[in-house]
Amino acid sequence: MCELIGTKITYRSVCYVEVLALTTTTEHRPGKTGAQAQLSNATLLLYAIISGAAVATVYYAQPLLEAMASEFGISSTIIGSIVTMTQICYALGLFFLVPLGDLLDPRRLVTGMLICIALASAFVALASNAWALFISIGIVGSQAVVAQVLVALTAHRASSERRGQAIGIVTSGIVIGILLGRTFAGSLADLAGWRAVYVVTSVIMTCLALLFLKVTPAVQRLPSDRRTYLGMLRSMKDLFVHLPLLRIRGALAFLIFFDFSILWSSMVLPMSASPLSFSHTVIGLFGLAGVAGALAARRAGRLADRGLGQWTTGIALLLLAISWWPISFLQHSIWPFIVGVIMLDLAVQAVHVTNQSMILKARPEAGSRLTAGYMMFYSFGSAAGAVLSTWIYSWAGWFGVCILGAAVSVIALVFWACTVRMDDTARGAEIFGGIHQQK
């Protein structure tokens, strides 16, 4: 009987056991010092604040467009391109700057990028013409990807037992920054003008850079880690080709942030129209509901650390699909809508944290490049959701937007169900292979 049971143990199961044994000794990995492994809760909180503050700068201009256009005499058609240019610069930063985290000391890289945001924000505040405004805001957008460098640094410094939890905390900061960036900028501009937003940002980023320097040790690179910059960029293609886990989780990121953008890009349209006719300040306050959902999803990282990432993903995607039902009540009752927003943001954040935990665990030595490649899916999904949702609203109203959101959610759930076994197999093989590459 024992022999019969023994024959049922597959080679893949043996690999998983070996992988588990090897990955539980993170502190003994080459190139990871004891100081790097010690990541306190206070440091994690600081990383989350820095990440949120950096990403928020991408969204500051959106509630300020009218004031900027009025001061510089720019037409409404042209001033809207500031938002597009900022997103394009952010995407370029993901590809060209984030991979540097695997080549340079992240301590110096993050500090330099924060100082660049501070200087560029000061130039925005001092801009005397439209060209200076556009160029300075573009630089801010390109440097805001420092948040993704911090995600990779967090994964590198955290122990394997806490990696998912740590990534969840920092990623929560990013999502909160996205949700509250417009509210912060709009409220401060109402009090002191739009230039004050960038003056305050410059001061905040300088202070955060100094705090980051104080709590972050230098990362010692091994000789094998000293690749060329062009080699780093070329290796990103190899990661996509050879890591099915990255492609699967990247596709899920595209779909969930497609859904996320459908809601947050289009909800201002029915809210500002009759019968609701909310002010911009009131609309901005709905970001607090999204923050509640993002904070509630922090435990997704702990579940991923316990090997429950697939269950977390499936349940969160089901919740994402259900969330569009209460969201559809926006024009009839605001309370079901708030519940739906919390559900949607909780689901998106849970999947996002799980995705990053799984891919960064697979190849920790390529953390920055994996983060850059993964976040490209995020950028494409967010852009697609923003464009399609506003078009659908003009054609079919809020009900049409909710149908679109529910349809994308169902597609994501079906995709996960079809790839769940492939995902598990790929994850085991990639972690196993990645560990042996480090030896």
C-alpha positions as CSV (number, residue, x, y, z in Angstrom):
1,M,0.0,0.0,0.0
2,C,2.8,2.4,0.9
3,E,4.6,1.6,-2.4
4,L,1.4,2.4,-4.3
5,I,1.1,5.7,-2.6
6,G,4.8,6.4,-3.1
7,T,4.5,6.0,-6.9
8,K,1.9,8.8,-7.0
9,I,4.5,11.4,-5.9
10,T,5.3,13.2,-9.1
11,Y,8.6,14.8,-10.1
12,R,6.9,18.2,-10.0
13,S,5.9,17.7,-6.3
14,V,9.5,16.8,-5.5
15,C,10.6,20.0,-7.2
16,Y,8.1,22.0,-5.2
17,V,9.4,20.6,-2.0
18,E,13.0,21.4,-3.0
19,V,12.0,24.9,-4.0
20,L,10.2,25.5,-0.7
21,A,13.3,24.4,1.2
22,L,15.6,26.6,-0.8
23,T,13.5,29.7,-0.8
24,T,13.0,29.8,3.0
25,T,16.6,30.8,3.5
26,T,16.5,34.2,1.9
27,E,19.2,35.7,4.1
28,H,21.7,33.2,2.7
29,R,21.3,34.3,-0.9
30,P,24.4,35.6,-2.6
31,G,24.5,39.4,-2.6
32,K,22.0,39.8,0.2
33,T,23.6,41.1,3.4
34,G,22.2,40.9,6.9
35,A,21.5,44.6,6.9
36,Q,19.4,44.3,3.7
37,A,17.3,41.5,5.1
38,Q,16.3,43.6,8.1
39,L,13.2,45.6,7.0
40,S,11.4,47.2,9.8
41,N,7.8,48.2,9.8
42,A,8.8,51.9,10.1
43,T,10.9,51.6,7.0
44,L,8.1,49.8,5.1
45,L,5.7,52.6,6.0
46,L,8.2,55.2,4.8
47,Y,8.6,53.3,1.5
48,A,4.8,53.2,1.1
49,I,4.6,57.0,1.8
50,I,7.4,57.7,-0.7
51,S,5.8,55.5,-3.4
52,G,2.4,57.0,-2.9
53,A,3.7,60.6,-3.0
54,A,5.7,59.9,-6.1
55,V,2.9,58.3,-8.1
56,A,0.4,61.0,-7.0
57,T,2.5,63.6,-8.9
58,V,1.3,61.9,-12.2
59,Y,-2.3,62.8,-11.4
60,Y,-1.8,66.3,-9.9
61,A,-2.3,68.1,-13.2
62,Q,-5.8,66.6,-13.9
63,P,-7.8,68.9,-11.6
64,L,-5.5,71.9,-12.4
65,L,-5.9,71.9,-16.2
66,E,-8.5,74.7,-16.3
67,A,-6.4,77.0,-14.1
68,M,-3.2,76.3,-16.2
69,A,-5.0,76.9,-19.5
70,S,-6.4,80.2,-18.2
71,E,-3.0,81.5,-17.0
72,F,-1.0,80.5,-20.1
73,G,-3.8,81.2,-22.7
74,I,-3.8,77.5,-23.8
75,S,-6.8,76.1,-25.6
76,S,-8.8,73.3,-23.8
77,T,-7.9,70.9,-26.6
78,I,-4.1,71.4,-26.2
79,I,-4.0,71.6,-22.3
80,G,-5.6,68.1,-22.1
81,S,-2.5,66.7,-23.8
82,I,-0.6,67.3,-20.5
83,V,-2.3,64.3,-19.0
84,T,-1.4,62.2,-22.1
85,M,2.2,63.3,-22.1
86,T,2.6,62.6,-18.4
87,Q,1.4,59.0,-18.9
88,I,3.6,58.5,-21.9
89,C,6.6,59.8,-19.9
90,Y,5.7,57.5,-17.1
91,A,5.6,54.5,-19.5
92,L,9.0,55.5,-20.9
93,G,10.3,55.7,-17.3
94,L,9.1,52.2,-16.6
95,F,11.1,50.8,-19.5
96,F,14.2,52.9,-19.4
97,L,14.7,53.8,-15.7
98,V,13.2,51.0,-13.5
99,P,15.5,48.3,-14.8
100,L,18.4,50.4,-13.5
101,G,17.5,49.0,-10.0
102,D,19.1,45.7,-11.0
103,L,22.3,47.5,-12.2
104,L,22.9,50.4,-9.8
105,D,22.7,50.8,-6.0
106,P,18.9,51.4,-5.5
107,R,19.8,53.7,-2.6
108,R,21.5,56.1,-4.9
109,L,19.0,55.6,-7.7
110,V,15.9,56.2,-5.6
111,T,17.5,59.3,-3.9
112,G,18.4,60.7,-7.3
113,M,15.0,60.2,-8.7
114,L,13.3,61.8,-5.7
115,I,15.6,64.9,-6.1
116,C,14.7,65.0,-9.8
117,I,11.0,65.1,-8.9
118,A,11.7,67.9,-6.4
119,L,13.6,70.0,-8.9
120,A,11.1,69.3,-11.8
121,S,8.2,70.3,-9.5
122,A,10.0,73.5,-8.6
123,F,10.4,74.2,-12.3
124,V,6.7,73.6,-12.9
125,A,5.9,76.1,-10.1
126,L,8.2,78.7,-11.7
127,A,7.1,78.0,-15.3
128,S,6.7,81.2,-17.3
129,N,5.4,79.7,-20.5
130,A,3.6,76.6,-21.9
131,W,6.8,74.9,-23.1
132,A,8.5,75.1,-19.7
133,L,5.2,73.8,-18.1
134,F,5.0,70.8,-20.5
135,I,8.6,69.8,-20.3
136,S,8.8,70.1,-16.5
137,I,5.6,68.0,-15.9
138,G,6.9,65.4,-18.4
139,I,10.1,65.1,-16.3
140,V,7.9,64.7,-13.2
141,G,6.0,61.9,-14.9
142,S,9.1,60.0,-16.0
143,Q,10.7,60.1,-12.5
144,A,7.5,59.0,-10.7
145,V,8.4,55.4,-11.6
146,V,10.7,55.5,-8.5
147,A,7.7,53.9,-6.8
148,Q,8.3,50.7,-8.8
149,V,12.0,50.8,-8.0
150,L,10.9,50.8,-4.4
151,V,8.7,47.8,-4.9
152,A,11.6,45.8,-6.2
153,L,13.9,47.1,-3.4
154,T,11.3,46.0,-0.9
155,A,11.1,42.5,-2.4
156,H,14.9,42.4,-2.3
157,R,15.3,43.5,1.4
158,A,12.3,41.5,2.8
159,S,12.7,37.9,4.0
160,S,10.9,35.2,2.0
161,E,8.4,34.8,4.8
162,R,7.4,38.5,4.7
163,R,7.9,39.3,1.1
164,G,4.3,39.3,0.0
165,Q,3.2,41.2,3.1
166,A,5.9,43.8,2.5
167,I,5.0,44.3,-1.1
168,G,1.4,44.6,-0.1
169,I,2.2,47.5,2.2
170,V,4.2,49.4,-0.4
171,T,1.7,48.7,-3.2
172,S,-1.1,50.0,-0.9
173,G,0.8,53.3,-0.7
174,I,0.9,53.5,-4.5
175,V,-2.8,52.8,-4.9
176,I,-3.6,55.4,-2.2
177,G,-1.4,57.9,-4.0
178,I,-3.3,57.3,-7.2
179,L,-6.7,57.7,-5.6
180,L,-5.9,60.8,-3.5
181,G,-3.5,62.6,-5.8
182,R,-6.3,64.5,-7.6
183,T,-8.1,65.3,-4.3
184,F,-4.9,66.7,-2.7
185,A,-4.0,68.8,-5.7
186,G,-7.5,70.2,-6.2
187,S,-8.0,71.1,-2.5
188,L,-4.6,72.8,-2.2
189,A,-5.1,74.7,-5.5
190,D,-8.4,76.0,-4.2
191,L,-6.6,77.4,-1.1
192,A,-3.4,78.7,-2.6
193,G,-3.4,78.4,-6.4
194,W,-2.1,75.7,-8.7
195,R,1.5,76.6,-8.4
196,A,1.4,76.0,-4.6
197,V,0.8,72.3,-5.4
198,Y,4.2,71.9,-7.0
199,V,6.0,74.1,-4.4
200,V,4.7,71.8,-1.6
201,T,5.5,68.7,-3.7
202,S,9.1,69.9,-4.1
203,V,9.6,70.4,-0.4
204,I,8.0,67.0,0.4
205,M,10.1,65.1,-2.1
206,T,13.3,66.7,-0.7
207,C,12.4,65.7,2.8
208,L,11.5,62.1,1.8
209,A,14.8,61.8,-0.1
210,L,16.7,62.7,3.1
211,L,14.7,60.2,5.2
212,F,15.2,57.5,2.6
213,L,18.9,58.0,2.7
214,K,18.9,57.7,6.5
215,V,17.0,54.3,6.7
216,T,18.3,52.5,3.6
217,P,21.7,50.7,3.5
218,A,23.7,50.5,0.3
219,V,23.3,47.3,-1.8
220,Q,26.5,45.5,-2.5
221,R,26.5,44.2,-6.1
222,L,28.3,40.9,-6.9
223,P,30.6,40.9,-10.0
224,S,28.0,38.7,-11.8
225,D,25.4,41.4,-11.2
226,R,27.4,44.1,-13.1
227,R,25.8,44.0,-16.5
228,T,25.6,46.8,-19.0
229,Y,22.6,49.0,-19.3
230,L,21.8,47.9,-22.9
231,G,22.2,44.3,-21.7
232,M,19.7,45.0,-19.0
233,L,17.2,46.3,-21.5
234,R,17.7,43.4,-23.8
235,S,17.3,40.9,-21.0
236,M,13.7,42.2,-20.4
237,K,12.8,40.5,-23.7
238,D,14.2,37.3,-22.5
239,L,12.2,37.5,-19.3
240,F,9.0,37.8,-21.3
241,V,10.0,34.9,-23.6
242,H,11.2,32.5,-20.9
243,L,8.9,33.3,-18.0
244,P,5.3,32.2,-18.6
245,L,4.4,33.4,-15.1
246,L,5.2,37.0,-16.1
247,R,3.1,36.8,-19.2
248,I,0.1,35.2,-17.3
249,R,0.3,37.6,-14.4
250,G,0.9,40.5,-16.8
251,A,-2.2,39.7,-18.7
252,L,-4.2,39.7,-15.4
253,A,-2.7,43.1,-14.6
254,F,-3.8,44.5,-17.9
255,L,-7.4,43.3,-17.3
256,I,-7.7,44.4,-13.7
257,F,-6.4,47.9,-14.4
258,F,-8.5,48.1,-17.5
259,D,-11.4,47.6,-15.1
260,F,-10.0,50.0,-12.5
261,S,-9.6,52.7,-15.1
262,I,-13.1,52.1,-16.5
263,L,-14.5,53.2,-13.1
264,W,-12.2,56.0,-12.1
265,S,-11.9,57.6,-15.6
266,S,-15.6,57.8,-16.3
267,M,-17.4,58.2,-13.0
268,V,-16.8,62.0,-13.0
269,L,-19.1,62.2,-16.0
270,P,-22.4,61.1,-14.4
271,M,-21.4,62.7,-11.0
272,S,-20.9,66.1,-12.5
273,A,-24.1,65.9,-14.6
274,S,-27.8,66.2,-13.5
275,P,-29.3,64.9,-11.3
276,L,-26.2,64.5,-9.1
277,S,-24.3,67.6,-10.1
278,F,-21.5,67.1,-7.5
279,S,-18.7,69.6,-7.2
280,H,-15.1,68.6,-8.0
281,T,-14.3,68.6,-4.3
282,V,-17.1,66.2,-3.5
283,I,-16.1,63.9,-6.4
284,G,-12.6,63.8,-5.1
285,L,-13.8,62.6,-1.7
286,F,-14.9,59.4,-3.3
287,G,-11.3,58.5,-3.5
288,L,-11.5,57.8,0.2
289,A,-13.8,54.8,-0.5
290,G,-11.1,53.5,-2.8
291,V,-8.5,53.9,-0.1
292,A,-10.6,51.8,2.2
293,G,-10.7,49.0,-0.3
294,A,-6.9,49.3,-0.9
295,L,-6.1,49.1,2.8
296,A,-8.4,46.1,3.2
297,A,-6.4,44.2,0.6
298,R,-3.1,44.4,2.4
299,R,-3.5,40.9,3.7
300,A,-3.4,39.5,0.2
301,G,0.4,39.6,0.5
302,R,0.3,37.5,3.6
303,L,-1.9,34.9,1.8
304,A,0.6,34.8,-1.1
305,D,3.4,34.2,1.4
306,R,1.4,31.2,2.7
307,G,1.1,29.8,-0.8
308,L,-2.6,30.8,-1.3
309,G,-2.0,33.2,-4.1
310,Q,-4.2,31.3,-6.6
311,W,-7.1,31.2,-4.2
312,T,-6.7,34.9,-3.4
313,T,-6.7,35.7,-7.1
314,G,-9.8,33.7,-7.9
315,I,-11.9,35.1,-5.0
316,A,-10.7,38.6,-5.8
317,L,-11.7,38.3,-9.5
318,L,-15.1,37.0,-8.5
319,L,-15.5,40.0,-6.2
320,L,-14.4,42.3,-9.0
321,A,-17.2,41.0,-11.3
322,I,-19.8,41.3,-8.5
323,S,-18.8,44.8,-7.6
324,W,-20.2,46.3,-10.8
325,W,-23.8,45.5,-9.7
326,P,-23.8,48.0,-6.8
327,I,-21.7,50.4,-8.8
328,S,-24.5,50.5,-11.4
329,F,-26.8,52.2,-8.8
330,L,-24.8,55.4,-8.9
331,Q,-27.5,57.5,-10.5
332,H,-30.2,56.1,-8.1
333,S,-28.5,55.7,-4.7
334,I,-25.0,56.7,-3.7
335,W,-24.5,54.2,-0.8
336,P,-24.6,51.0,-3.0
337,F,-22.1,52.8,-5.3
338,I,-19.7,53.4,-2.4
339,V,-19.9,49.7,-1.4
340,G,-19.2,48.7,-5.0
341,V,-16.1,51.1,-5.1
342,I,-14.7,49.5,-2.0
343,M,-15.2,46.0,-3.4
344,L,-13.6,46.9,-6.7
345,D,-10.5,48.5,-5.2
346,L,-10.1,45.7,-2.7
347,A,-10.3,43.1,-5.5
348,V,-7.9,45.0,-7.8
349,Q,-5.4,45.6,-5.1
350,A,-5.5,42.0,-3.9
351,V,-4.8,40.6,-7.4
352,H,-2.1,43.3,-8.0
353,V,-0.3,42.4,-4.7
354,T,-0.5,38.7,-5.4
355,N,0.8,39.2,-8.9
356,Q,3.9,41.1,-7.8
357,S,4.5,38.7,-4.9
358,M,4.5,35.7,-7.2
359,I,6.7,37.1,-10.0
360,L,9.2,38.7,-7.7
361,K,9.6,35.5,-5.8
362,A,10.3,33.6,-9.0
363,R,13.4,35.6,-10.0
364,P,14.4,37.9,-7.1
365,E,17.7,38.8,-8.8
366,A,15.8,40.4,-11.6
367,G,13.3,42.3,-9.4
368,S,13.5,45.7,-11.1
369,R,13.2,44.3,-14.6
370,L,10.3,42.1,-13.7
371,T,8.6,45.0,-12.0
372,A,9.1,47.2,-15.1
373,G,7.8,44.5,-17.5
374,Y,4.8,43.8,-15.3
375,M,3.9,47.5,-14.9
376,M,3.9,48.0,-18.6
377,F,0.8,45.8,-18.7
378,Y,-0.7,48.1,-16.0
379,S,0.0,51.2,-18.1
380,F,-1.6,49.7,-21.2
381,G,-4.6,48.5,-19.3
382,S,-5.1,51.9,-17.6
383,A,-4.9,53.7,-20.9
384,A,-7.3,51.4,-22.7
385,G,-9.8,51.6,-19.9
386,A,-9.8,55.4,-19.9
387,V,-10.3,55.7,-23.6
388,L,-13.0,53.0,-24.0
389,S,-15.0,53.9,-20.9
390,T,-15.5,57.6,-21.9
391,W,-16.5,56.5,-25.5
392,I,-19.0,53.9,-24.1
393,Y,-20.5,56.5,-21.7
394,S,-21.2,58.9,-24.6
395,W,-22.8,56.0,-26.5
396,A,-24.7,54.0,-23.8
397,G,-24.5,56.0,-20.6
398,W,-23.5,54.8,-17.1
399,F,-25.3,51.5,-17.6
400,G,-23.2,50.8,-20.6
401,V,-20.0,51.6,-18.7
402,C,-21.0,49.1,-16.0
403,I,-21.7,46.4,-18.6
404,L,-18.3,47.0,-20.0
405,G,-16.7,46.8,-16.5
406,A,-18.5,43.6,-15.7
407,A,-17.6,42.0,-19.0
408,V,-13.9,42.7,-18.5
409,S,-14.1,41.3,-15.0
410,V,-15.7,38.1,-16.3
411,I,-13.0,37.8,-19.0
412,A,-10.3,38.1,-16.3
413,L,-12.0,35.4,-14.1
414,V,-12.3,33.0,-17.1
415,F,-8.6,33.7,-18.1
416,W,-7.5,32.9,-14.6
417,A,-9.5,29.7,-14.5
418,C,-8.0,28.6,-17.8
419,T,-4.4,29.3,-16.8
420,V,-4.4,28.4,-13.1
421,R,-2.7,25.1,-13.6
422,M,-0.2,26.5,-16.1
423,D,0.5,29.3,-13.6
424,D,1.3,27.0,-10.8
425,T,3.6,24.8,-13.0
426,A,5.4,27.9,-14.4
427,R,5.8,29.4,-10.9
428,G,7.4,26.2,-9.6
429,A,9.7,25.8,-12.5
430,E,10.8,29.4,-12.6
431,I,11.6,29.6,-8.9
432,F,13.5,26.4,-9.1
433,G,15.4,27.6,-12.2
434,G,16.0,31.0,-10.7
435,I,17.6,29.6,-7.5
436,H,19.9,27.4,-9.5
437,Q,21.0,30.3,-11.6
438,Q,22.0,32.2,-8.5
439,K,24.3,29.3,-7.3
